[in-house]
Amino acid sequence: KNDMETIADKLRAHASKTPSNWREEAEFRLENKTWLRYSQMVAMKMLERMEELGLTQKMLAEKMNCSQQYVSNVLKGKENLSLETLFKIETALNLKLVCEPDFA
């Protein structure tokens, strides 16, 4: 075997057994760029407020009555947030993300 065949064999030996979905993820990011940017803005506001209040993800999860993993996904911009979840975030962090309701 030549060097190139040896290298190719080594790469195949370490290749993942499950197919990569990088292309689908890249296409999703392109198609949803605006929404993802908004999601990142929400995450940044949350992180800033959590830091101000000294809250961990676990503490925020407890205040929101959800799992720490869910909070982590929200902070990574991986969750499509419902109005209910946005309200829970706003309430738990005493933070306005959407709008001030006018219940008068």
Secondary structure, 3 states (H helix, E strand, C coil): CCHHHHHHHHHHHHCCCCCCCHHHHHHHHHHCHHHHHHHHHHHHHHHHHHHHHCCCHHHHHHHHCCCHHHHHHHHCCCCCCCHHHHHHHHHHHCCCCCCCCCCC
